[in-house]
Amino acid sequence: MKVVLLFFRWMPLMAQFTHNPSLHSPRASHDPLIPSHQPCRLLHFIILLSVVLVSVQISHSTENDRSAAGIASKSNWRIGIVVRAKDGPCRGVFASTPVPTDWPEQKVHIIGRDVSQEVQRLRFRRLTDGVRQMVIEVPRLREGKTASALLTFEVSKLAVPPLSNPAQFAKPKRPSRHLFRYLNPSPMIESRNPEIMKLSKSIGVPDQSDWDRTEAIYEWVRENVRYHEGPLKGALTALQDSEGDCEELSSLFIALCRAQGIPARTVWIPGHCYSEFHLQRSGAKGEWIPCQLAGHRSFGEMTESRPILQKGDSFRIPGDPEKRLHRYAQMVGSLPGKGFVHPQIEIVHERIATEPNRN
């Protein structure tokens, strides 16, 4: 997975920062879902800013009432933001990042806070469709000093079991306003591109169920797009190159589904992302159904203990001067000025070992 991180100082410039997997991959070593020689990487776009994402390892997920039938797992995660004035004093520092919140298959409790005195304000806000952001503000930070806001989350996850009678599920005939956002293009999910639309119509056979057609799209992507680590490039380029990592494979699947009128979206967890598509039984409430494109085959079910950070892939972030759409709801920045520099900002996703129950 590659997270796009926008940094601005009122007039953004874009520079690439290629991560060091040992520093900030959301896994301590490698994603257990991806071969160890192909770690799922993050790419960051920043402006005169050194950003490091840190996380530690673990194992899949979705959003359905049926998730209550799954097996629960529980883990503790330290998630937050660290700001370092490495090369000089800083001022007007702010940073925002998605944090876990409740979903049908996930329940979250904050069980610890470690906030340094340099952080003047820590708050939470809701973005589209329930995504929860943590936002911090640091007015000033002297050279060599560090400001941090780290929260400990207790995360309970439910496995999402396979659907019974999946052939009964179909794409919505009259999508709600909520679902329309998952039928439209998103940043780097070019679902209305003619090449993607033409391919989407060619996959599957006439008169097959929407479930079977969605599975045919899933199989086509897995069979025709090779997993390969690289910079963020989106669905269309992954199709043209016939390769990509977990983010490109998921984006291409989502684009092909949307081109067929099947709502679909990205689910983000530390170090990885997967897809969900939306189908419904006749006269019944629809369901978001998970599938994983990279790694072992998982279609229509999910077992994942890492916390869900975000569902969706098209957000407007308050405070962005360009008011652009973002794939990932994360943004950092600081105020420029004579004698001030931009800080190093680290986004932390770290699994914490828990004491075994001795009772």
Secondary structure, 3 states (H helix, E strand, C coil): CCCCCEEECCCCCCEEEECCHHHHCCCCCCCCCCCCCCCCCCEEEECCCEEEEEECCCCCCCECHHHHHCCEEEEEEEEEEEEECCCCCEEEEEEEEEECCCECCEEEEEEEEEECCCCCEEEEEECHHHCEEEEEEEEEECCCCEEEEEEEEEEEEECECCCCCHHHCECCCCCCHHHHCCCCCECCECCCCHHHHHHHHHCCCCCCCHHHHHHHHHHHHHHHCEECCCCCCHHHHHHHHCEECHHHHHHHHHHHHHHCCCCEEEEEECCEEEEEEEEECCCCCCEEEEEECCCCCEECCECCCCCCCEECCCEECCCCCCCCEECCCCEEECCCCCCCCCCEEEEEEEEECCCCCCC
